[in-house]
Structures are given as C-alpha cells and as structure tokens.
C-alpha cells in the first residue's frame, strides 16, 4: 500500500493478534506448533476500512447477527461510524466482545452528530440553537467518550465556528458535512478533518457562488418554516434549479485552487460514490433489485427511500440526477490528480447500500472515477490508517502491526474487482478461511 512493487513469495507470521515477522519464504524460522496456511498463488492485502458506515439497524441483535459480520465476510475489518442509534455503551460492548474473539465484528471508530435546528431528526443527532448550545454539544461529545464530532449541513456560520473553536480547545477531531453557510475552503482552513459526500463542493466551485449560496440558504429557510409539511411544487423546483445552476457555473480554475488548498491542509474527502450512483440510477429500478438485499432483515430493506420520490419526477429531473452523478465522478478524479487524500466510504445504514459488499462497489467506482487500483486500495487501507492516527498499527503489512488482513484469490492491482475474491479474512489475528466465511454468510 506504500506504492512500492508487490513482494512475491512471502511468509507472514502472526501471533497474539499481531504480525510477528515477515520475509522471503524458506528464510524464516517459524514458531513451534504454528498453524500453516498454504497461500501459494494468493494475494495478501491489509484489512479494508469502510470510512462512512452507520450502525442504525432498529434492533441491536440484528446488528450483531447481520450487519457486523457482513463487514467481516467482505474483508472490511474496520468502520468509521459517523452516527448510530445504538448507545455508546452498546458500541463499547461490541468492541470488547470483538477484541476478545466473542463476536465477529470490525473495529469501530464512533462519532456523534451535531446539527442546527430544523436539520436531521435522527435520534443520534444533537440539535443546537446558537453558539452556547453548539459549544455545549462538543463538550458533551468529548465527555461521553466519542472519537469525533460530526458537523452537519444546517448549522449556522456562528454555530459551526463555535464548534470548531471548542473542538480545538478540547482536542477532539471534527469531521463531516460542510454547512450551507460555509465555503468548503473555509472549512478546510478551519481544520475540518474530512468532508463527506462532496458536501458543498458544487456551490464552492461555482463562478456564481455568492448568489447561489444565498438562494440555497433562502430555500432552506422556507423549508424549515414548513415545519415538516410537504414542500410545495415551486420550492421543489427551486431545489432542482439550484443544482443545475451550480453545475452550469462550474469554474475549473476555482476548483483547482480549492483542490490545492485541500492537499496543502491535509483535508480528506470521503465521496461515498455508491450513494451518488444510487441517486443517479433512479431511472433504472432494476438497480435496486440487488440480490444482496437478501442478507438484510426484512425490516431493513428500505430501498423505496430512493425510488418512491422519483416516481413523480419529470424526465428532465431524472436526467439531472444522472448528470449530477457524472459530475461527482469527474470531481473525484480531479481531486485525486491534485493529490487530495481520499477515503473509501459507503454511507451504509439500513437497506441500500448493503454492508460490506458496498465497500467493493465503492472501490470499483473510485477506479471508474480515474484512480488506479492501488490508489483505490489506499483509500481503504493506508489512507484510513493515517486519517485515524493508526498508521503505526494498521494500513500496511509490516512486522509489529495488528493482524487485520485479507487473502485474495486474484490480484487486485490487475483488476480492482478482485478484492471480492476472498480466500480468507484475518480479523484481529483470528483466521477465518473461505469455508467459515461461507458458513457465516449462509447463516445470515
């Protein structure tokens, strides 16, 4: 994952959940009574991370028996969870059980979301009004023991920068969306560690940014005033018009300056292309007849979330969301060429995308956007480890690091889709061969 050539004919020795040593096969002395795994002709990569995956199943036992093992059978040995309906105590119980080998589950990094009044109504969101409440929310998140603060879209400028100030004072990272009232470059300069879903980018790279941003804020104010009532047709029309105008006024020089700023500031982007692809596929209902949905509890198969609103859309609107998806693909390729650090994430929650499987879809879409296979793999391995401050223990295959590994039947550098061809997963030093992985998936 460092960009150096792959090393052939290697032996890796694992003990007590760590890589003890590795080197040329036949040149290492192996500990007595070792379990020998013949991996001739196989390809070893670090365990993968889904850097944007929610645990929001309605029942904790569904999460334990379905969601968490789905990550592991797909070689996803870690997730960054930017919001969960499960309590932090429950998350910590899962972490402990996985560390003790009592639960098949990935490592979990957990954040808590803060949004303004009228924003997301999910149970895991701390809603704030004003700077005092914004600071108090950060204090609470730090005190409760979350790993990071997730900022969200409807925070006011003053609330956002109060969160920034308080997070820096307390030494807790802040990551997430860029609020409508803030330019993405301002968020980067403020020290926001990651930007999710390319939030705000369309407006921030528009040559008509000031007007469009003002109109977006006006649209949001009208939406908020409805207090949950359906938006009238003219308000819906304004939303689609602003999306189109943002794309129509794309400024390449402005975008380049912003990408340079991200690279200089070390601001990561987690584009979650699988979600954008879903919205861009609203004309194709077959896209949502994904056979992998059978691995979800029936109460979680909420794919109509995507298709229902679109049934009344005009052909023009549907074409617009397809165009928006292509725009975002292009933007990811531009960022990569500008050396902006990228993270692989799926926005997995309930229903579509399907946990674990979607991470491989995301890697393939990153390659489609212009990344090489090794660059795509880096977004889910070494980039994730660097972002999380875990580079000393994860992200590459080196002596002393944690034994989170995936053994593949085919070379992912030749074809990124080969990450799906899993021969075995080693999660926290626990060896799960293909037969065991198949047993787990059949049970699910």
Number of C-alpha atoms within 10 A of each C-alpha: 20 12 8 6 7 12 10 13 14 16 19 19 20 24 15 11 18 18 21 16 18 17 16 12 12 10 10 14 9 15 10 6 6 10 11 8 10 8 16 11 11 16 22 23 21 27 29 32 32 33 28 25 26 24 24 22 22 13 12 17 10 16 20 16 17 22 27 25 24 26 25 26 27 25 34 31 29 26 26 22 24 24 24 22 17 18 12 16 11 12 17 13 13 22 17 14 14 18 18 11 13 10 17 24 29 28 21 23 18 23 27 27 26 29 26 23 16 19 17 17 11 13 13 18 20 21 22 21 14 16 17 12 17 25 20 15 23 27 17 13 21 20 10 12 13 15 20 25 25 28 27 24 20 24 28 22 16 14 24 27 18 20 27 24 16 19 21 14 10 12 11 18 19 25 26 26 24 28 22 22 18 19 19 26 22 14 22 22 15 14 18 24 20 26 26 22 23 21 20 21 19 25 25 25 25 22 19 16 19 12 11 19 21 13 15 18 15 12 17 18 13 13 18 15 11 13 10 9 9 10 14 10 8 8 15 13 12 14 14 15 13 18 17 17 16 22 19 13 16 19 17 13 11 14 20 15 13 22 24 16 19 25 17 13 17 19 23 22 26 24 26 27 26 26 21 20 20 21 18 19 20 22 17 11 12 9 12 18 10 13 8 14 19 11 18 21 17 10 11 17 17 13 17 13 11 17 18 11 10 16 11 9 12 10 10 9 16 18 15 18 22 18 15 20 20 15 14 21 21 14 20 24 18 19 22 21 12 17 15 23 22 25 30 29 29 31 28 25 20 21 20 25 24 24 30 26 19 23 32 26 19 23 29 23 21 29 20 16 20 19 21 18 19 17 23 28 28 26 27 29 27 25 24 27 20 13 18 15 11 14 16 13 18 24 28 22 23 19 17 17 20 26 31 30 27 27 22 22 18 20 18 20 17 11 14 22 17 17 26 17 17 21 20 24 30 22 28 22 19 17 19 19 16 16 10 14 21 13 11 18 14 9 10 16
